[in-house]
Amino acid sequence: MFSIERKFLEFIQCTHIQIPQVSKTYRCILSKPAWCWGAEMGANEHGVCIGNEAVFSKVVYESRENALTGLDIVRLGLERGKTAKLAVELIGELVETYGQGGACFDASANFTFGYDNSFLVVDSEEAWSIETCDRVWVAKQIKG
């Protein structure tokens, strides 16, 4: 009898798409709408806090394919970011890799509407502001 080693890559179902799951996630407390997987804001077991706000640009949102929502990005940042700086890097990577797209409201609302996101990411040591548009992002550390 031969032993075949198999490695299965697990996925996590976000609001509109699946992405690979990481081997370790952190406990979180989330404030989230019932209709989606993600969260408006929250905090994790390491004291990282993330919140988001809708931002609008000249890049058409409604024509984009399903991708991550800003709410998904908040939750993923909290589940995977041990520090504010690591969460910022992760958010940037998620935005570049998966983009933002899909309805940002309950599907039963009879309309589709979407937006890009701005995030505030903090821990006990530092704070960051992140602005996004589709697959582009910029972060600035908040001083003072």
N, CA, C and O atoms as CSV, one atom per row, in Angstrom:
chain,resi,resn,atom,element,x,y,z
A,1,MET,N,N,0.841,-1.182,0.000
A,1,MET,CA,C,0.000,0.000,0.000
A,1,MET,C,C,0.882,1.241,0.000
A,1,MET,O,O,1.824,1.345,0.786
A,2,PHE,N,N,0.574,2.169,-0.878
A,2,PHE,CA,C,1.333,3.404,-0.972
A,2,PHE,C,C,0.652,4.504,-0.178
A,2,PHE,O,O,-0.575,4.592,-0.132
A,3,SER,N,N,1.457,5.327,0.435
A,3,SER,CA,C,0.930,6.485,1.155
A,3,SER,C,C,1.111,7.712,0.264
A,3,SER,O,O,2.233,8.052,-0.113
A,4,ILE,N,N,0.049,8.345,-0.055
A,4,ILE,CA,C,0.100,9.537,-0.887
A,4,ILE,C,C,-0.101,10.750,0.011
A,4,ILE,O,O,-1.109,10.864,0.709
A,5,GLU,N,N,0.877,11.657,-0.017
A,5,GLU,CA,C,0.743,12.883,0.776
A,5,GLU,C,C,-0.086,13.879,-0.029
A,5,GLU,O,O,0.235,14.194,-1.175
A,6,ARG,N,N,-1.141,14.358,0.583
A,6,ARG,CA,C,-2.000,15.342,-0.071
A,6,ARG,C,C,-2.037,16.608,0.762
A,6,ARG,O,O,-2.193,16.575,1.983
A,7,LYS,N,N,-1.893,17.701,0.081
A,7,LYS,CA,C,-2.012,18.990,0.753
A,7,LYS,C,C,-3.240,19.683,0.194
A,7,LYS,O,O,-3.326,19.964,-1.001
A,8,PHE,N,N,-4.171,19.947,1.064
A,8,PHE,CA,C,-5.383,20.632,0.655
A,8,PHE,C,C,-5.291,22.087,1.073
A,8,PHE,O,O,-4.987,22.394,2.226
A,9,LEU,N,N,-5.549,22.964,0.149
A,9,LEU,CA,C,-5.576,24.377,0.437
A,9,LEU,C,C,-7.010,24.737,0.786
A,9,LEU,O,O,-7.917,24.601,-0.036
A,10,GLU,N,N,-7.204,25.198,2.013
A,10,GLU,CA,C,-8.544,25.585,2.434
A,10,GLU,C,C,-8.846,27.000,1.976
A,10,GLU,O,O,-7.950,27.830,1.822
A,11,PHE,N,N,-10.122,27.252,1.765
A,11,PHE,CA,C,-10.578,28.574,1.354
A,11,PHE,C,C,-11.587,29.099,2.353
A,11,PHE,O,O,-12.254,28.330,3.046
A,12,ILE,N,N,-11.691,30.406,2.420
A,12,ILE,CA,C,-12.687,31.061,3.261
A,12,ILE,C,C,-13.668,31.776,2.331
A,12,ILE,O,O,-13.257,32.452,1.388
A,13,GLN,N,N,-14.953,31.626,2.599
A,13,GLN,CA,C,-15.977,32.287,1.782
A,13,GLN,C,C,-16.230,33.677,2.340
A,13,GLN,O,O,-16.779,33.824,3.432
A,14,CYS,N,N,-15.831,34.693,1.591
A,14,CYS,CA,C,-16.119,36.075,1.960
A,14,CYS,C,C,-17.497,36.423,1.391
A,14,CYS,O,O,-18.231,35.518,0.993
A,15,THR,N,N,-17.863,37.677,1.341
A,15,THR,CA,C,-19.204,38.048,0.892
A,15,THR,C,C,-19.490,37.589,-0.530
A,15,THR,O,O,-20.543,37.005,-0.789
A,16,HIS,N,N,-18.559,37.846,-1.467
A,16,HIS,CA,C,-18.809,37.509,-2.871
A,16,HIS,C,C,-17.836,36.487,-3.459
A,16,HIS,O,O,-18.161,35.834,-4.450
A,17,ILE,N,N,-16.659,36.339,-2.873
A,17,ILE,CA,C,-15.646,35.430,-3.429
A,17,ILE,C,C,-15.006,34.603,-2.319
A,17,ILE,O,O,-15.138,34.906,-1.133
A,18,GLN,N,N,-14.310,33.555,-2.739
A,18,GLN,CA,C,-13.503,32.757,-1.827
A,18,GLN,C,C,-12.041,33.146,-2.006
A,18,GLN,O,O,-11.591,33.429,-3.116
A,19,ILE,N,N,-11.302,33.155,-0.886
A,19,ILE,CA,C,-9.865,33.375,-0.943
A,19,ILE,C,C,-9.193,32.329,-0.071
A,19,ILE,O,O,-9.847,31.746,0.793
A,20,PRO,N,N,-7.901,32.073,-0.271
A,20,PRO,CA,C,-7.216,31.088,0.568
A,20,PRO,C,C,-7.233,31.493,2.043
A,20,PRO,O,O,-7.055,32.661,2.388
A,21,GLN,N,N,-7.449,30.510,2.889
A,21,GLN,CA,C,-7.419,30.723,4.333
A,21,GLN,C,C,-5.991,30.607,4.831
A,21,GLN,O,O,-5.202,29.845,4.273
A,22,VAL,N,N,-5.654,31.336,5.853
A,22,VAL,CA,C,-4.338,31.254,6.472
A,22,VAL,C,C,-4.375,30.224,7.587
A,22,VAL,O,O,-5.448,29.833,8.047
A,23,SER,N,N,-3.193,29.783,8.024
A,23,SER,CA,C,-3.134,28.729,9.035
A,23,SER,C,C,-3.497,29.220,10.428
A,23,SER,O,O,-3.909,28.425,11.273
A,24,LYS,N,N,-3.351,30.516,10.683
A,24,LYS,CA,C,-3.667,31.046,12.011
A,24,LYS,C,C,-4.459,32.337,11.869
A,24,LYS,O,O,-4.098,33.223,11.094
A,25,THR,N,N,-5.540,32.430,12.629
A,25,THR,CA,C,-6.323,33.667,12.685
A,25,THR,C,C,-6.467,34.081,14.141
A,25,THR,O,O,-6.301,33.267,15.049
A,26,TYR,N,N,-6.779,35.366,14.355
A,26,TYR,CA,C,-6.920,35.908,15.701
A,26,TYR,C,C,-8.396,36.107,16.036
A,26,TYR,O,O,-9.229,36.354,15.164
A,27,ARG,N,N,-8.688,35.990,17.334
A,27,ARG,CA,C,-10.057,36.202,17.793
A,27,ARG,C,C,-10.425,37.671,17.629
A,27,ARG,O,O,-9.597,38.559,17.829
A,28,CYS,N,N,-11.684,37.911,17.260
A,28,CYS,CA,C,-12.150,39.277,16.995
A,28,CYS,C,C,-13.529,39.497,17.592
A,28,CYS,O,O,-14.302,38.561,17.797
A,29,ILE,N,N,-13.809,40.750,17.860
A,29,ILE,CA,C,-15.172,41.176,18.134
A,29,ILE,C,C,-15.525,42.127,16.994
A,29,ILE,O,O,-14.781,43.062,16.699
A,30,LEU,N,N,-16.673,41.875,16.355
A,30,LEU,CA,C,-17.021,42.575,15.121
A,30,LEU,C,C,-18.372,43.267,15.238
A,30,LEU,O,O,-19.272,42.793,15.931
A,31,SER,N,N,-18.497,44.394,14.550
A,31,SER,CA,C,-19.778,45.048,14.339
A,31,SER,C,C,-20.074,44.882,12.854
A,31,SER,O,O,-19.414,45.490,12.011
A,32,LYS,N,N,-21.080,44.051,12.534
A,32,LYS,CA,C,-21.302,43.698,11.137
A,32,LYS,C,C,-22.777,43.647,10.785
A,32,LYS,O,O,-23.617,43.334,11.629
A,33,PRO,N,N,-23.087,43.957,9.535
A,33,PRO,CA,C,-24.459,43.767,9.053
A,33,PRO,C,C,-24.733,42.266,8.883
A,33,PRO,O,O,-23.809,41.479,8.680
A,34,ALA,N,N,-25.985,41.889,8.966
A,34,ALA,CA,C,-26.354,40.475,8.832
A,34,ALA,C,C,-26.150,39.947,7.425
A,34,ALA,O,O,-25.952,38.744,7.252
A,35,TRP,N,N,-26.193,40.812,6.405
A,35,TRP,CA,C,-26.197,40.359,5.014
A,35,TRP,C,C,-24.829,39.958,4.479
A,35,TRP,O,O,-24.747,39.343,3.416
A,36,CYS,N,N,-23.751,40.290,5.189
A,36,CYS,CA,C,-22.428,40.024,4.617
A,36,CYS,C,C,-21.530,39.277,5.592
A,36,CYS,O,O,-21.840,39.142,6.776
A,37,TRP,N,N,-20.428,38.802,5.072
A,37,TRP,CA,C,-19.450,38.084,5.882
A,37,TRP,C,C,-18.555,39.052,6.658
A,37,TRP,O,O,-18.135,38.748,7.775
A,38,GLY,N,N,-18.267,40.195,6.081
A,38,GLY,CA,C,-17.319,41.145,6.659
A,38,GLY,C,C,-17.892,41.960,7.799
A,38,GLY,O,O,-18.948,41.634,8.342
A,39,ALA,N,N,-17.182,43.032,8.162
A,39,ALA,CA,C,-17.573,43.855,9.312
A,39,ALA,C,C,-17.310,45.330,9.043
A,39,ALA,O,O,-16.381,45.680,8.315
A,40,GLU,N,N,-18.130,46.189,9.634
A,40,GLU,CA,C,-17.930,47.633,9.535
A,40,GLU,C,C,-16.724,48.077,10.354
A,40,GLU,O,O,-15.955,48.946,9.944
A,41,MET,N,N,-16.579,47.453,11.529
A,41,MET,CA,C,-15.464,47.772,12.417
A,41,MET,C,C,-15.297,46.637,13.405
A,41,MET,O,O,-16.170,45.782,13.550
A,42,GLY,N,N,-14.143,46.645,14.093
A,42,GLY,CA,C,-13.919,45.615,15.090
A,42,GLY,C,C,-12.559,45.748,15.731
A,42,GLY,O,O,-11.790,46.662,15.436
A,43,ALA,N,N,-12.284,44.808,16.621
A,43,ALA,CA,C,-11.001,44.750,17.331
A,43,ALA,C,C,-10.602,43.288,17.480
A,43,ALA,O,O,-11.456,42.408,17.586
A,44,ASN,N,N,-9.291,43.039,17.486
A,44,ASN,CA,C,-8.852,41.654,17.667
A,44,ASN,C,C,-8.168,41.462,19.015
A,44,ASN,O,O,-8.003,42.413,19.778
A,45,GLU,N,N,-7.778,40.241,19.298
A,45,GLU,CA,C,-7.197,39.893,20.592
A,45,GLU,C,C,-5.874,40.582,20.875
A,45,GLU,O,O,-5.424,40.569,22.020
A,46,HIS,N,N,-5.233,41.180,19.885
A,46,HIS,CA,C,-3.968,41.889,20.069
A,46,HIS,C,C,-4.159,43.400,20.164
A,46,HIS,O,O,-3.183,44.149,20.211
A,47,GLY,N,N,-5.410,43.849,20.193
A,47,GLY,CA,C,-5.695,45.271,20.332
A,47,GLY,C,C,-5.661,46.043,19.035
A,47,GLY,O,O,-5.655,47.274,19.052
A,48,VAL,N,N,-5.638,45.351,17.908
A,48,VAL,CA,C,-5.729,46.029,16.616
A,48,VAL,C,C,-7.206,46.350,16.367
A,48,VAL,O,O,-8.068,45.482,16.498
A,49,CYS,N,N,-7.483,47.594,16.011
A,49,CYS,CA,C,-8.849,48.035,15.706
A,49,CYS,C,C,-8.871,48.581,14.281
A,49,CYS,O,O,-7.974,49.317,13.871
A,50,ILE,N,N,-9.914,48.209,13.533
A,50,ILE,CA,C,-10.059,48.670,12.151
A,50,ILE,C,C,-11.503,49.088,11.920
A,50,ILE,O,O,-12.441,48.420,12.355
A,51,GLY,N,N,-11.657,50.208,11.226
A,51,GLY,CA,C,-12.969,50.659,10.784
A,51,GLY,C,C,-12.867,51.120,9.344
A,51,GLY,O,O,-11.772,51.408,8.861
A,52,ASN,N,N,-13.994,51.194,8.655
A,52,ASN,CA,C,-13.953,51.639,7.257
A,52,ASN,C,C,-15.027,52.670,6.973
A,52,ASN,O,O,-15.982,52.827,7.733
A,53,GLU,N,N,-14.850,53.363,5.869
A,53,GLU,CA,C,-15.822,54.345,5.394
A,53,GLU,C,C,-15.828,54.285,3.873
A,53,GLU,O,O,-14.793,54.053,3.248
A,54,ALA,N,N,-16.986,54.492,3.290
A,54,ALA,CA,C,-17.127,54.498,1.835
A,54,ALA,C,C,-16.424,55.718,1.253
A,54,ALA,O,O,-16.489,56.813,1.811
A,55,VAL,N,N,-15.748,55.512,0.121
A,55,VAL,CA,C,-15.180,56.611,-0.651
A,55,VAL,C,C,-15.580,56.404,-2.114
A,55,VAL,O,O,-15.730,55.273,-2.576
A,56,PHE,N,N,-15.747,57.498,-2.819
A,56,PHE,CA,C,-16.196,57.437,-4.209
A,56,PHE,C,C,-15.157,58.098,-5.100
A,56,PHE,O,O,-14.574,59.124,-4.748
A,57,SER,N,N,-14.937,57.492,-6.256
A,57,SER,CA,C,-13.948,58.010,-7.197
A,57,SER,C,C,-14.571,58.062,-8.586
A,57,SER,O,O,-15.750,57.758,-8.767
A,58,LYS,N,N,-13.765,58.450,-9.551
A,58,LYS,CA,C,-14.230,58.483,-10.939
A,58,LYS,C,C,-14.114,57.120,-11.612
A,58,LYS,O,O,-14.566,56.951,-12.745
A,59,VAL,N,N,-13.511,56.140,-10.926
A,59,VAL,CA,C,-13.395,54.781,-11.457
A,59,VAL,C,C,-14.732,54.073,-11.223
A,59,VAL,O,O,-15.160,53.906,-10.081
A,60,VAL,N,N,-15.381,53.665,-12.298
A,60,VAL,CA,C,-16.707,53.073,-12.204
A,60,VAL,C,C,-16.671,51.800,-11.366
A,60,VAL,O,O,-15.879,50.897,-11.636
A,61,TYR,N,N,-17.510,51.729,-10.368
A,61,TYR,CA,C,-17.553,50.572,-9.473
A,61,TYR,C,C,-18.511,49.508,-9.999
A,61,TYR,O,O,-18.192,48.319,-9.973
A,62,GLU,N,N,-19.660,49.920,-10.467
A,62,GLU,CA,C,-20.723,48.975,-10.832
A,62,GLU,C,C,-20.333,47.991,-11.934
A,62,GLU,O,O,-20.944,46.927,-12.039
A,63,SER,N,N,-19.342,48.313,-12.752
A,63,SER,CA,C,-18.950,47.415,-13.842
A,63,SER,C,C,-17.906,46.385,-13.401
A,63,SER,O,O,-17.527,45.518,-14.188
A,64,ARG,N,N,-17.445,46.470,-12.166
A,64,ARG,CA,C,-16.420,45.530,-11.690
A,64,ARG,C,C,-17.029,44.161,-11.390
A,64,ARG,O,O,-18.202,44.042,-11.036
A,65,GLU,N,N,-16.204,43.145,-11.543
A,65,GLU,CA,C,-16.634,41.802,-11.171
A,65,GLU,C,C,-16.629,41.667,-9.658
A,65,GLU,O,O,-16.031,42.480,-8.954
A,66,ASN,N,N,-17.301,40.630,-9.163
A,66,ASN,CA,C,-17.303,40.384,-7.728
A,66,ASN,C,C,-15.881,40.239,-7.215
A,66,ASN,O,O,-15.039,39.605,-7.851
A,67,ALA,N,N,-15.630,40.819,-6.084
A,67,ALA,CA,C,-14.316,40.788,-5.441
A,67,ALA,C,C,-14.560,40.939,-3.938
A,67,ALA,O,O,-15.643,40.612,-3.452
A,68,LEU,N,N,-13.574,41.424,-3.209
A,68,LEU,CA,C,-13.763,41.683,-1.789
A,68,LEU,C,C,-14.525,42.991,-1.608
A,68,LEU,O,O,-14.387,43.914,-2.411
A,69,THR,N,N,-15.317,43.063,-0.567
A,69,THR,CA,C,-15.907,44.334,-0.163
A,69,THR,C,C,-15.007,44.934,0.916
A,69,THR,O,O,-14.184,44.240,1.512
A,70,GLY,N,N,-15.175,46.220,1.152
A,70,GLY,CA,C,-14.419,46.850,2.240
A,70,GLY,C,C,-14.687,46.181,3.576
A,70,GLY,O,O,-13.796,46.091,4.420
A,71,LEU,N,N,-15.917,45.712,3.770
A,71,LEU,CA,C,-16.267,45.034,5.009
A,71,LEU,C,C,-15.517,43.708,5.143
A,71,LEU,O,O,-15.094,43.339,6.239
A,72,ASP,N,N,-15.354,42.994,4.029
A,72,ASP,CA,C,-14.543,41.766,4.052
A,72,ASP,C,C,-13.108,42.100,4.454
A,72,ASP,O,O,-12.493,41.391,5.250
A,73,ILE,N,N,-12.587,43.191,3.890
A,73,ILE,CA,C,-11.197,43.585,4.159
A,73,ILE,C,C,-11.007,43.930,5.625
A,73,ILE,O,O,-9.971,43.600,6.203
A,74,VAL,N,N,-11.979,44.587,6.240
A,74,VAL,CA,C,-11.895,44.873,7.678
A,74,VAL,C,C,-11.754,43.578,8.464
A,74,VAL,O,O,-10.855,43.443,9.294
A,75,ARG,N,N,-12.640,42.630,8.203
A,75,ARG,CA,C,-12.606,41.368,8.954
A,75,ARG,C,C,-11.304,40.600,8.717
A,75,ARG,O,O,-10.701,40.089,9.660
A,76,LEU,N,N,-10.876,40.520,7.463
A,76,LEU,CA,C,-9.630,39.816,7.169
A,76,LEU,C,C,-8.440,40.488,7.846
A,76,LEU,O,O,-7.553,39.805,8.357
A,77,GLY,N,N,-8.411,41.817,7.855
A,77,GLY,CA,C,-7.334,42.542,8.529
A,77,GLY,C,C,-7.287,42.244,10.011
A,77,GLY,O,O,-6.205,42.101,10.580
A,78,LEU,N,N,-8.448,42.148,10.647
A,78,LEU,CA,C,-8.506,41.839,12.076
A,78,LEU,C,C,-8.147,40.388,12.362
A,78,LEU,O,O,-7.441,40.098,13.327
A,79,GLU,N,N,-8.627,39.487,11.531
A,79,GLU,CA,C,-8.346,38.066,11.750
A,79,GLU,C,C,-6.877,37.720,11.505
A,79,GLU,O,O,-6.371,36.750,12.071
A,80,ARG,N,N,-6.184,38.503,10.665
A,80,ARG,CA,C,-4.838,38.134,10.244
A,80,ARG,C,C,-3.744,39.104,10.674
A,80,ARG,O,O,-2.562,38.797,10.512
A,81,GLY,N,N,-4.102,40.261,11.215
A,81,GLY,CA,C,-3.101,41.278,11.548
A,81,GLY,C,C,-2.811,41.355,13.031
A,81,GLY,O,O,-3.684,41.713,13.821
A,82,LYS,N,N,-1.583,41.019,13.419
A,82,LYS,CA,C,-1.207,41.045,14.843
A,82,LYS,C,C,-0.874,42.456,15.322
A,82,LYS,O,O,-0.979,42.744,16.514
A,83,THR,N,N,-0.474,43.339,14.403
A,83,THR,CA,C,-0.202,44.741,14.723
A,83,THR,C,C,-0.886,45.615,13.672
A,83,THR,O,O,-1.289,45.134,12.613
A,84,ALA,N,N,-1.007,46.903,13.982
A,84,ALA,CA,C,-1.598,47.823,13.015
A,84,ALA,C,C,-0.783,47.833,11.724
A,84,ALA,O,O,-1.347,47.798,10.630
A,85,LYS,N,N,0.533,47.881,11.853
A,85,LYS,CA,C,1.377,47.929,10.652
A,85,LYS,C,C,1.206,46.673,9.797
A,85,LYS,O,O,1.113,46.767,8.573
A,86,LEU,N,N,1.165,45.508,10.426
A,86,LEU,CA,C,0.953,44.269,9.669
A,86,LEU,C,C,-0.426,44.252,9.022
A,86,LEU,O,O,-0.575,43.759,7.904
A,87,ALA,N,N,-1.436,44.779,9.706
A,87,ALA,CA,C,-2.780,44.842,9.138
A,87,ALA,C,C,-2.810,45.767,7.923
A,87,ALA,O,O,-3.485,45.471,6.937
A,88,VAL,N,N,-2.084,46.884,7.987
A,88,VAL,CA,C,-2.007,47.804,6.848
A,88,VAL,C,C,-1.388,47.099,5.641
A,88,VAL,O,O,-1.911,47.196,4.530
A,89,GLU,N,N,-0.282,46.395,5.854
A,89,GLU,CA,C,0.371,45.667,4.768
A,89,GLU,C,C,-0.565,44.609,4.186
A,89,GLU,O,O,-0.626,44.429,2.969
A,90,LEU,N,N,-1.285,43.919,5.047
A,90,LEU,CA,C,-2.227,42.889,4.606
A,90,LEU,C,C,-3.360,43.506,3.789
A,90,LEU,O,O,-3.730,42.971,2.743
A,91,ILE,N,N,-3.909,44.618,4.250
A,91,ILE,CA,C,-4.984,45.286,3.520
A,91,ILE,C,C,-4.499,45.676,2.123
A,91,ILE,O,O,-5.208,45.473,1.138
A,92,GLY,N,N,-3.298,46.232,2.041
A,92,GLY,CA,C,-2.741,46.580,0.737
A,92,GLY,C,C,-2.607,45.372,-0.169
A,92,GLY,O,O,-2.932,45.438,-1.355
A,93,GLU,N,N,-2.132,44.276,0.382
A,93,GLU,CA,C,-1.979,43.043,-0.394
A,93,GLU,C,C,-3.334,42.512,-0.867
A,93,GLU,O,O,-3.460,42.067,-2.007
A,94,LEU,N,N,-4.344,42.557,0.001
A,94,LEU,CA,C,-5.680,42.092,-0.378
A,94,LEU,C,C,-6.269,42.952,-1.489
A,94,LEU,O,O,-6.850,42.430,-2.440
A,95,VAL,N,N,-6.119,44.264,-1.369
A,95,VAL,CA,C,-6.642,45.182,-2.385
A,95,VAL,C,C,-5.957,44.930,-3.729
A,95,VAL,O,O,-6.628,44.869,-4.759
A,96,GLU,N,N,-4.632,44.784,-3.731
A,96,GLU,CA,C,-3.899,44.543,-4.983
A,96,GLU,C,C,-4.248,43.192,-5.591
A,96,GLU,O,O,-4.409,43.081,-6.807
A,97,THR,N,N,-4.366,42.168,-4.756
A,97,THR,CA,C,-4.570,40.809,-5.244
A,97,THR,C,C,-5.999,40.548,-5.702
A,97,THR,O,O,-6.211,39.966,-6.766
A,98,TYR,N,N,-6.980,40.973,-4.908
A,98,TYR,CA,C,-8.377,40.617,-5.188
A,98,TYR,C,C,-9.238,41.781,-5.654
A,98,TYR,O,O,-10.301,41.562,-6.233
A,99,GLY,N,N,-8.808,43.001,-5.416
A,99,GLY,CA,C,-9.603,44.165,-5.787
A,99,GLY,C,C,-10.847,44.295,-4.931
A,99,GLY,O,O,-11.057,43.542,-3.980
A,100,GLN,N,N,-11.670,45.275,-5.297
A,100,GLN,CA,C,-12.920,45.528,-4.594
A,100,GLN,C,C,-14.052,45.514,-5.611
A,100,GLN,O,O,-13.945,46.133,-6.669
A,101,GLY,N,N,-15.129,44.816,-5.297
A,101,GLY,CA,C,-16.240,44.734,-6.223
A,101,GLY,C,C,-17.392,43.954,-5.649
A,101,GLY,O,O,-17.240,43.224,-4.669
A,102,GLY,N,N,-18.543,44.113,-6.262
A,102,GLY,CA,C,-19.751,43.433,-5.809
A,102,GLY,C,C,-20.633,44.365,-5.002
A,102,GLY,O,O,-20.189,45.405,-4.514
A,103,ALA,N,N,-21.889,43.973,-4.871
A,103,ALA,CA,C,-22.855,44.787,-4.135
A,103,ALA,C,C,-22.408,44.991,-2.695
A,103,ALA,O,O,-21.905,44.076,-2.043
A,104,CYS,N,N,-22.604,46.202,-2.223
A,104,CYS,CA,C,-22.222,46.546,-0.851
A,104,CYS,C,C,-23.449,46.753,0.033
A,104,CYS,O,O,-23.391,47.460,1.039
A,105,PHE,N,N,-24.554,46.130,-0.353
A,105,PHE,CA,C,-25.789,46.183,0.413
A,105,PHE,C,C,-26.477,44.837,0.330
A,105,PHE,O,O,-26.111,43.996,-0.491
A,106,ASP,N,N,-27.454,44.632,1.160
A,106,ASP,CA,C,-28.253,43.416,1.166
A,106,ASP,C,C,-28.831,43.180,-0.229
A,106,ASP,O,O,-29.410,44.090,-0.822
A,107,ALA,N,N,-28.678,41.981,-0.746
A,107,ALA,CA,C,-29.139,41.647,-2.098
A,107,ALA,C,C,-30.653,41.811,-2.247
A,107,ALA,O,O,-31.137,42.018,-3.360
A,108,SER,N,N,-31.395,41.724,-1.169
A,108,SER,CA,C,-32.848,41.874,-1.250
A,108,SER,C,C,-33.274,43.339,-1.363
A,108,SER,O,O,-34.469,43.622,-1.450
A,109,ALA,N,N,-32.327,44.265,-1.364
A,109,ALA,CA,C,-32.647,45.695,-1.436
A,109,ALA,C,C,-33.069,46.133,-2.831
A,109,ALA,O,O,-33.431,47.293,-3.024
A,110,ASN,N,N,-33.030,45.227,-3.812
A,110,ASN,CA,C,-33.452,45.495,-5.193
A,110,ASN,C,C,-32.620,46.544,-5.913
A,110,ASN,O,O,-33.103,47.174,-6.854
A,111,PHE,N,N,-31.387,46.740,-5.490
A,111,PHE,CA,C,-30.473,47.589,-6.247
A,111,PHE,C,C,-29.057,47.171,-5.909
A,111,PHE,O,O,-28.790,46.615,-4.844
A,112,THR,N,N,-28.166,47.446,-6.825
A,112,THR,CA,C,-26.765,47.173,-6.576
A,112,THR,C,C,-26.038,48.501,-6.482
A,112,THR,O,O,-26.265,49.413,-7.278
A,113,PHE,N,N,-25.198,48.587,-5.537
A,113,PHE,CA,C,-24.491,49.826,-5.285
A,113,PHE,C,C,-23.179,49.454,-4.633
A,113,PHE,O,O,-23.139,48.581,-3.766
A,114,GLY,N,N,-22.113,50.104,-5.039
A,114,GLY,CA,C,-20.824,49.789,-4.454
A,114,GLY,C,C,-19.970,51.018,-4.302
A,114,GLY,O,O,-20.301,52.098,-4.791
A,115,TYR,N,N,-18.874,50.836,-3.621
A,115,TYR,CA,C,-17.955,51.933,-3.339
A,115,TYR,C,C,-16.596,51.361,-2.958
A,115,TYR,O,O,-16.474,50.194,-2.583
A,116,ASP,N,N,-15.596,52.198,-3.061
A,116,ASP,CA,C,-14.282,51.849,-2.552
A,116,ASP,C,C,-14.241,52.235,-1.076
A,116,ASP,O,O,-15.238,52.700,-0.523
A,117,ASN,N,N,-13.101,52.042,-0.449
A,117,ASN,CA,C,-13.068,52.196,1.004
A,117,ASN,C,C,-11.849,52.946,1.510
A,117,ASN,O,O,-10.772,52.930,0.913
A,118,SER,N,N,-12.070,53.597,2.628
A,118,SER,CA,C,-11.020,54.212,3.416
A,118,SER,C,C,-11.019,53.465,4.750
A,118,SER,O,O,-12.080,53.128,5.276
A,119,PHE,N,N,-9.839,53.211,5.290
A,119,PHE,CA,C,-9.747,52.461,6.539
A,119,PHE,C,C,-8.930,53.240,7.567
A,119,PHE,O,O,-7.985,53.948,7.218
A,120,LEU,N,N,-9.301,53.100,8.819
A,120,LEU,CA,C,-8.502,53.589,9.937
A,120,LEU,C,C,-8.060,52.349,10.693
A,120,LEU,O,O,-8.890,51.546,11.120
A,121,VAL,N,N,-6.750,52.193,10.859
A,121,VAL,CA,C,-6.173,51.008,11.504
A,121,VAL,C,C,-5.315,51.486,12.671
A,121,VAL,O,O,-4.404,52.291,12.477
A,122,VAL,N,N,-5.592,51.003,13.873
A,122,VAL,CA,C,-4.851,51.450,15.053
A,122,VAL,C,C,-4.525,50.272,15.964
A,122,VAL,O,O,-5.205,49.245,15.954
A,123,ASP,N,N,-3.468,50.450,16.748
A,123,ASP,CA,C,-3.190,49.595,17.900
A,123,ASP,C,C,-2.635,50.509,18.983
A,123,ASP,O,O,-2.725,51.729,18.842
A,124,SER,N,N,-2.073,49.981,20.040
A,124,SER,CA,C,-1.600,50.821,21.145
A,124,SER,C,C,-0.328,51.593,20.801
A,124,SER,O,O,0.067,52.491,21.544
A,125,GLU,N,N,0.310,51.258,19.695
A,125,GLU,CA,C,1.570,51.898,19.308
A,125,GLU,C,C,1.440,52.905,18.172
A,125,GLU,O,O,2.178,53.890,18.138
A,126,GLU,N,N,0.512,52.676,17.240
A,126,GLU,CA,C,0.446,53.540,16.063
A,126,GLU,C,C,-0.937,53.532,15.428
A,126,GLU,O,O,-1.788,52.696,15.730
A,127,ALA,N,N,-1.126,54.506,14.527
A,127,ALA,CA,C,-2.385,54.620,13.793
A,127,ALA,C,C,-2.076,54.906,12.332
A,127,ALA,O,O,-1.099,55.586,12.015
A,128,TRP,N,N,-2.929,54.374,11.429
A,128,TRP,CA,C,-2.738,54.505,9.986
A,128,TRP,C,C,-4.060,54.844,9.329
A,128,TRP,O,O,-5.122,54.417,9.782
A,129,SER,N,N,-3.982,55.620,8.252
A,129,SER,CA,C,-5.117,55.895,7.383
A,129,SER,C,C,-4.796,55.274,6.027
A,129,SER,O,O,-3.694,55.436,5.504
A,130,ILE,N,N,-5.774,54.559,5.464
A,130,ILE,CA,C,-5.599,53.917,4.162
A,130,ILE,C,C,-6.722,54.381,3.244
A,130,ILE,O,O,-7.891,54.373,3.630
A,131,GLU,N,N,-6.363,54.784,2.029
A,131,GLU,CA,C,-7.346,55.138,1.002
A,131,GLU,C,C,-7.197,54.133,-0.136
A,131,GLU,O,O,-6.082,53.765,-0.506
A,132,THR,N,N,-8.335,53.688,-0.691
A,132,THR,CA,C,-8.286,52.708,-1.772
A,132,THR,C,C,-9.166,53.129,-2.943
A,132,THR,O,O,-10.101,53.916,-2.795
A,133,CYS,N,N,-8.842,52.585,-4.100
A,133,CYS,CA,C,-9.668,52.712,-5.297
A,133,CYS,C,C,-9.387,51.480,-6.154
A,133,CYS,O,O,-8.289,51.324,-6.688
A,134,ASP,N,N,-10.378,50.617,-6.277
A,134,ASP,CA,C,-10.248,49.368,-7.018
A,134,ASP,C,C,-9.080,48.546,-6.476
A,134,ASP,O,O,-9.186,48.002,-5.377
A,135,ARG,N,N,-7.967,48.436,-7.213
A,135,ARG,CA,C,-6.813,47.647,-6.768
A,135,ARG,C,C,-5.624,48.515,-6.365
A,135,ARG,O,O,-4.495,48.034,-6.266
A,136,VAL,N,N,-5.892,49.796,-6.135
A,136,VAL,CA,C,-4.834,50.738,-5.773
A,136,VAL,C,C,-5.073,51.211,-4.341
A,136,VAL,O,O,-6.214,51.403,-3.922
A,137,TRP,N,N,-3.981,51.398,-3.595
A,137,TRP,CA,C,-4.118,51.847,-2.216
A,137,TRP,C,C,-2.918,52.705,-1.823
A,137,TRP,O,O,-1.846,52.622,-2.422
A,138,VAL,N,N,-3.128,53.517,-0.814
A,138,VAL,CA,C,-2.052,54.311,-0.239
A,138,VAL,C,C,-2.328,54.377,1.267
A,138,VAL,O,O,-3.478,54.469,1.697
A,139,ALA,N,N,-1.258,54.329,2.053
A,139,ALA,CA,C,-1.381,54.407,3.510
A,139,ALA,C,C,-0.473,55.508,4.044
A,139,ALA,O,O,0.609,55.767,3.518
A,140,LYS,N,N,-0.954,56.146,5.108
A,140,LYS,CA,C,-0.174,57.173,5.764
A,140,LYS,C,C,-0.268,56.974,7.265
A,140,LYS,O,O,-1.358,56.820,7.816
A,141,GLN,N,N,0.882,56.979,7.922
A,141,GLN,CA,C,0.890,56.863,9.362
A,141,GLN,C,C,0.446,58.188,9.976
A,141,GLN,O,O,0.875,59.258,9.545
A,142,ILE,N,N,-0.407,58.102,10.974
A,142,ILE,CA,C,-0.904,59.290,11.658
A,142,ILE,C,C,0.031,59.593,12.822
A,142,ILE,O,O,0.278,58.735,13.670
A,143,LYS,N,N,0.543,60.800,12.856
A,143,LYS,CA,C,1.476,61.227,13.918
A,143,LYS,C,C,0.780,62.212,14.848
A,143,LYS,O,O,-0.105,62.959,14.431
A,144,GLY,N,N,1.188,62.204,16.101
A,144,GLY,CA,C,0.706,63.209,17.048
A,144,GLY,C,C,-0.529,62.796,17.793
A,144,GLY,O,O,-1.034,63.555,18.620
